[in-house]
């Protein structure tokens, strides 16, 4: 197995997650869309902290900024912070059962959304709709399935 | 490699510890944010990133585009013929309506005291296709398949055949992000067609309504009033239809009326929109963001019936008018009942002088288009 292989799978899944994140959805469904890109980046920073790590988080966040951020660097900062936490604690998180992992993901999503929210406020694009917090819940709920899927499809050595 | 089995401590620290690298990236993000928010140094970076993002956006929109294409190609002959008939009837009624247009224009010019009729304000336009749509309560944006290679510039007006749609915000080489008039961060200077009262229409975050938050409770506004662009603000020319007042609430304890308007453009249905270039010499062209007393050039364009401009145009105050319709209003007169007529300072009392200042020729900004919302 070459060293570049997991990196390739990582980039592929990240790209797919980015597409899922920007895919147009009906407006009533849009706030409930899980943050696929954040989940994928979290997965890879826990499963292979060496391969992507904080750089992956930062660049994924920058792409998110291009697509939907009012300020460049906003999602990049938030995502690199929770990627850092995940990379640091990856061994502890790995050993937890799926439900507890989902709780950790919920906490990470809350931190992420709070940073985005704070920067929104700082840059004068404040939106205080409660709908913006909805995807922290849906992301946590979908985490066990997303992690299992990624492990089955891409995580194993071939 | 096992799924959860890589990254022993030593290898993890290659290229600095995670903490060090995180600090680096966090600093980088903060620098990027500052540069993007406070200056325009990152426009070129955004340009590159946007062109990199365009293929993804195209791919994302391809299923719905394919579906539309399929629907169109399986339309029956009858449906096509019906549509053709309908379009022909429409064209005939348009021609009937525009038949008197030139005569009316000449008459209008005479009434205004101009010696010759003025060319229409719209110079030419470009049809663009909507590639990607973001319509939620936080962001109302669409992506068009035209960019700088087609001559599109930042702060350009976007319309459909029924009314104003928005303005370009980030222009890439092949794509352009458009902020719609319904975006909560967008505001367009308008005037009420019936009375000439000028105010500002702010996006309300859904495709069906605009808010007019700066009208006093006793303002002369009724349901059904048409809102036109006022030509102030430097982006949109005067006189283009924007919206129709849909509801007016007057509360005895509130100094301001709560007014909503429904945009005329089909904000959520459009697949094709128009990017418009305006003739700069036309008096209806968008006024400059920062008013300076430069000579207006063609003396023929001076309206003779308009009141003479005060010699000391308070230039700095005028310049402080939020440059773009989308710009945040500095200290919007929300709470103050003394100056609720939206256009801060320098404007005459609303409703008393209907259209005169709006038709007065304005010097063009010789610089790039004015700042647009970030």
Boltz contact constraints between the chains, C-beta under 6 A:
constraints:
  - contact:
      token1: [A, 6]
      token2: [B, 1]
      max_distance: 6.0
  - contact:
      token1: [A, 19]
      token2: [B, 60]
      max_distance: 6.0
  - contact:
      token1: [A, 22]
      token2: [B, 60]
      max_distance: 6.0
  - contact:
      token1: [A, 23]
      token2: [B, 60]
      max_distance: 6.0
  - contact:
      token1: [A, 24]
      token2: [B, 133]
      max_distance: 6.0
  - contact:
      token1: [A, 27]
      token2: [B, 135]
      max_distance: 6.0
  - contact:
      token1: [A, 27]
      token2: [B, 136]
      max_distance: 6.0
  - contact:
      token1: [A, 30]
      token2: [B, 136]
      max_distance: 6.0
  - contact:
      token1: [A, 47]
      token2: [B, 3]
      max_distance: 6.0
  - contact:
      token1: [A, 47]
      token2: [B, 4]
      max_distance: 6.0
  - contact:
      token1: [A, 48]
      token2: [B, 6]
      max_distance: 6.0
  - contact:
      token1: [A, 49]
      token2: [B, 7]
      max_distance: 6.0
  - contact:
      token1: [A, 49]
      token2: [B, 12]
      max_distance: 6.0
  - contact:
      token1: [A, 50]
      token2: [B, 6]
      max_distance: 6.0
  - contact:
      token1: [A, 50]
      token2: [B, 7]
      max_distance: 6.0
  - contact:
      token1: [A, 50]
      token2: [B, 11]
      max_distance: 6.0
  - contact:
      token1: [A, 50]
      token2: [B, 12]
      max_distance: 6.0
  - contact:
      token1: [A, 54]
      token2: [B, 21]
      max_distance: 6.0
  - contact:
      token1: [A, 54]
      token2: [B, 22]
      max_distance: 6.0
  - contact:
      token1: [A, 54]
      token2: [B, 25]
      max_distance: 6.0
  - contact:
      token1: [A, 58]
      token2: [B, 25]
      max_distance: 6.0
  - contact:
      token1: [A, 66]
      token2: [B, 49]
      max_distance: 6.0
  - contact:
      token1: [A, 66]
      token2: [B, 53]
      max_distance: 6.0
  - contact:
      token1: [A, 71]
      token2: [B, 33]
      max_distance: 6.0
  - contact:
      token1: [A, 71]
      token2: [B, 36]
      max_distance: 6.0
  - contact:
      token1: [A, 71]
      token2: [B, 37]
      max_distance: 6.0
  - contact:
      token1: [A, 72]
      token2: [B, 32]
      max_distance: 6.0
  - contact:
      token1: [A, 72]
      token2: [B, 36]
      max_distance: 6.0
  - contact:
      token1: [A, 72]
      token2: [B, 42]
      max_distance: 6.0
  - contact:
      token1: [A, 73]
      token2: [B, 29]
      max_distance: 6.0
  - contact:
      token1: [A, 73]
      token2: [B, 32]
      max_distance: 6.0
  - contact:
      token1: [A, 73]
      token2: [B, 33]
      max_distance: 6.0
  - contact:
      token1: [A, 76]
      token2: [B, 29]
      max_distance: 6.0
  - contact:
      token1: [A, 77]
      token2: [B, 26]
      max_distance: 6.0
  - contact:
      token1: [A, 77]
      token2: [B, 29]
      max_distance: 6.0
  - contact:
      token1: [A, 80]
      token2: [B, 25]
      max_distance: 6.0
  - contact:
      token1: [A, 84]
      token2: [B, 18]
      max_distance: 6.0
  - contact:
      token1: [A, 84]
      token2: [B, 22]
      max_distance: 6.0
  - contact:
      token1: [A, 87]
      token2: [B, 18]
      max_distance: 6.0
  - contact:
      token1: [A, 88]
      token2: [B, 18]
      max_distance: 6.0
  - contact:
      token1: [A, 94]
      token2: [B, 4]
      max_distance: 6.0
  - contact:
      token1: [A, 123]
      token2: [B, 37]
      max_distance: 6.0
  - contact:
      token1: [A, 124]
      token2: [B, 328]
      max_distance: 6.0
  - contact:
      token1: [A, 127]
      token2: [B, 138]
      max_distance: 6.0
  - contact:
      token1: [A, 129]
      token2: [B, 137]
      max_distance: 6.0
  - contact:
      token1: [A, 151]
      token2: [B, 3]
      max_distance: 6.0
  - contact:
      token1: [A, 155]
      token2: [B, 3]
      max_distance: 6.0
  - contact:
      token1: [A, 157]
      token2: [B, 1]
      max_distance: 6.0
